[in-house]
Amino acid sequence: MTDVINSAGWRYWNSADERLDGVDFAEFNNTGAGAQGRRASFTKKLEKEVTIGEVLGQDYNSWVDAKYVA
């Protein structure tokens, strides 16, 4: 990531917003100037990459159009 990216990462617009309860703000293996420095307190660095099945569910092939999956 270039230095155009704020290394603090994400920030809540409203910490009382219940829509954020199930949201994870995480990163894996980012490099470059934008990846340097302090992160927001609610973020985490992942030890391994996340699979598409972990995000969408193991049955994603039954409902995701395969031409949009790389």
Number of C-alpha atoms within 10 A of each C-alpha: 13 12 11 8 13 16 18 15 18 14 13 10 7 8 10 9 9 9 8 12 9 7 8 10 14 12 16 12 10 11 10 11 14 16 19 16 10 10 16 13 10 12 15 13 12 11 9 9 9 11 10 12 11 9 9 12 10 11 9 14 12 8 8 11 9 10 6 6 8 5
